[in-house]
Amino acid sequence: MKLKVILVDDEPSAIRALQYILDKYFPNFEVADCAKNGLEALEKIKKIQPDILITDIRMPLLNGIDLVEAVQKECPSTHSVIMSGYQDFEYAKSAIRLGVADYLLKPLDLEQLKRVLEKLRLKKIEEIYEMQISIISNYIQNANPKHLNPRDIERYLPYESFMAALVRINGIPSRFSTVDSPVWIEIYRGKDKFVDPVRHQGIWAIEGRDFLEFFVLKAQKIKTPSINEIIQSVLSCCTYKYYTAVIVDESFRLAECYDISRMLYQTLDNNVVLGLNQTIYFSKNQPSIVSYSSSLTSSFIKRVVFLVLNGMYEDLKVEIKKIFQDWKRDKRPLLWIENDTRQLIDIILRRICYTKTEDQPDVAFLLDKAFAGSTTFDELFTHIWSIIDKITSCHRDIDFKMDTKDFFKQIEMYVQQNLGEPLSLDSVCAHIGISQAYLSKLFRKYTNMSFNKYVTMHRIEEAKKLMRTIPNITVQDVASAVGYEIPSYFSKVFREIVGMTPSEYIANKNSIYK
């Protein structure tokens, strides 16, 4: 990309000489226009918005110093250079306080001109790169970024199409990220390992959802390394255990960035495997989306429930270790493992009726930290088992033999917490991991009633509580809340036990309170 220059001098011969020098010796610059006085120059600058203004000091109508001040207000992205004779040298130097980038002493010296223009070129390219990053980031984050100036887009990104990739260092994004700066920060420090925007124009590295993730974009038809080569160059600047890269195998327009980025996110999240370096290609027209399915079989869940309820934690550890080994063998995506693990933890929490207190761990935070901090299956298993160990520590202090009051209290708590669900002897047995005959025996022993009668009595008590405490609640809503799909059947059962219908109970609740 050539930088646009406007030349201003009231001496035509001086302008011709300077234009000749720029055309011959400075291929990275182009003279966009010339002017013979400050007023003419200001109008052209408003229209063209050049990168650089080179102006004489002494001119009619509007001198160089006043022109620079006006340009600072009208076109702040334009860098100004003052030309002066020896007699104006000190005056020119003082103009730097007004925002002049540099000054040139007449008659012009080629080496001096090279020094000044090269310094401005490097500075301007950095500014352009930052503007390009800002525009592309807006397109990635917004489906229709209307707030962007079309003129800026055309000026800073004059490319028809782009190639792109998304790269993730280590695992999936964390909700509680502790990374302080991008892993690819060396890019901005001018390291020659990768993107120096001065030497490699048309390549951009842009932060993803957190500091461990970044996009690489490349303008198509720009003579630069391939996307894969660029990725490897970026990674050479990073410290990581493994990476996952997803590359779009065809070009796309800038306006498609939002949709492309969502496809990249989804593809990456569904393919990250612990400890495995991967480069994945996908088509924007036929993205490969694999649906999640749980790997926790019913037999595995029953086994876990049985072991938890019986306090057999060493055996539980062995079972969980086995499933981690299966995940490693199958190269199961990390996101899926996270879903399975959260499901597993939830199963355990519900069986021990876990309630968080100030002294107990925040399970969501610990799980997030475990997945964010693990780079191997062994590390992840160690972290997950540590969480299970923490949340079951209070449960371990109780002797949970199956024929004990403490064990039965766990069953009661489960039933009472699920009165609104379709409870049955079979479903509770499957949940707990014992036989129907044994569960019936426990209810007879500790409540002196059958399982079904126990559930019915507690549902009716819960229904009475709802009708007493919730104004204007309907019978249908009460029935649904306590597990009855048919309101008429609920009313029949309620009347048999309470001696009146639910409607009568609601109507007479004030007298009931007395």
ABEGO torsion letter per residue (X at the ends): XBBBBBBBBABAAAAAAAAAAAAAABAABBBABBBABAAAAAAAAAAAGBABBBBBABBBGBBAAAAAAAAAAABAABBBBBBBBAAAAAAAAAAAAAGBABBBBOBBBAAAAAAAAAAAAAAAAAAAAAAAAAAAAAAAABABBAABBAAAAAAABABABBBBBBBBBEBBBBABBABABBAAAAAAAGBAABBBAAABBGBBBBBBABAABBBBBBBBGBBBBBAAAAAAAAAAABBBABBBBBBBABBBBAAAAAAAAAAAAAAAAAABBBGBBBBBBBBAABBBBBBBBBABBAAAAAAAAAAAAAGBAAAAAAAAAAAAAAAAAAGBBAAAAAAAAAAAAAAAAAAAGBBBBAABBBAAAAAAAAAAABABAAAAAAAAAAAAAAAAAAAAABBBBABBAAAAAAAAAAAAAAAABBBBAAAAAAAAGBBAAAAAAAAAAAAGBBAAAAAAAAAAAAAAAAAAABBGBBAAAAAAAAGBABAAAAAAAAAAAAGBBAAAAAAAAAAAAX
